[in-house]
């Protein structure tokens, strides 16, 4: 029986995308983090199939920027307590912006 989830182990692609994400975050002093997150999520979706169907990530860093700034500030103000809600907000963004390719 075939497993419902399949992941293509593209290590070279992961290395390039992680390197670009780190450089983006470094050169923008953290402002580019939402774009880096979206880039890595897009790579993950491009290398995943669910029950033989390809998925794609449609989120953009500009859509995530406001949520990221608010989440970061609230996490700092609450000394990390809001971080749990922030993690859920990020996960919700990723799931809501992932869809099947028809």
WOUR-V22655 format. One record per backbone hydrogen bond with DSSP energy under -1.0 kcal/mol. CO is the residue of the C=O (numbers start at 1). NH is the residue of the N-H. E is the energy in kcal/mol with one decimal. If there is no record, write none. Layout:
co	nh	e
CO	NH	E
CO	NH	E
This chain:
co	nh	e
4	51	-4.8
6	49	-2.8
8	10	-2.0
9	11	-1.3
10	14	-2.1
11	15	-2.6
12	16	-2.2
13	17	-2.4
14	18	-2.8
15	19	-2.3
16	20	-2.5
17	21	-2.3
18	22	-2.7
19	23	-2.3
20	24	-2.5
21	25	-2.5
22	26	-2.7
23	27	-2.9
24	28	-1.4
25	30	-2.4
26	29	-1.1
28	31	-1.6
30	33	-1.6
32	36	-2.1
33	37	-2.8
34	38	-2.2
35	39	-2.2
36	40	-2.2
37	41	-2.4
38	42	-2.4
39	43	-2.0
40	44	-2.2
41	45	-2.4
42	46	-2.4
43	47	-1.1
45	48	-1.6
47	8	-3.1
48	55	-1.1
49	6	-2.7
50	53	-1.9
53	50	-2.7
54	101	-2.6
56	99	-2.6
60	64	-1.2
61	65	-1.5
64	68	-2.5
65	69	-2.5
66	70	-2.4
67	71	-2.6
68	72	-2.6
69	73	-2.5
70	74	-2.7
71	75	-2.0
72	76	-2.1
73	77	-2.7
74	78	-2.2
75	80	-3.4
76	79	-1.3
78	81	-1.4
80	83	-1.0
81	84	-1.2
82	86	-2.6
83	87	-2.4
84	88	-1.6
85	89	-2.4
86	90	-2.4
87	91	-2.3
88	92	-2.7
89	93	-2.2
90	94	-2.1
91	95	-2.5
92	96	-2.8
93	97	-1.1
95	98	-1.5
97	58	-3.5
99	56	-2.8
